[in-house]
């Protein structure tokens, strides 16, 4: 998703997130709070699997901050 986002935007960097923010939808294998973030930077793909506690809005906010922080760390 991140690669395609960059391609569609004509950009060098693209980001994406996916996961289960809740309140429902979680399973034993994929619990609420499971999030994958991805940063595509100049042809390189960087993926992280994360697990966050909390409610839906908190999980979504943490995922967004985490993917932006990943980009910041990779380009600096």
Secondary structure, DSSP 8 states (H G I E B T S, - for coil): -HHHHHHHHT-SEEEEEEE--SSS---SSS-TTEEEEEEEETTEEEEEEEE--S-HHHHHHHHHHHHHHHHHHHH-
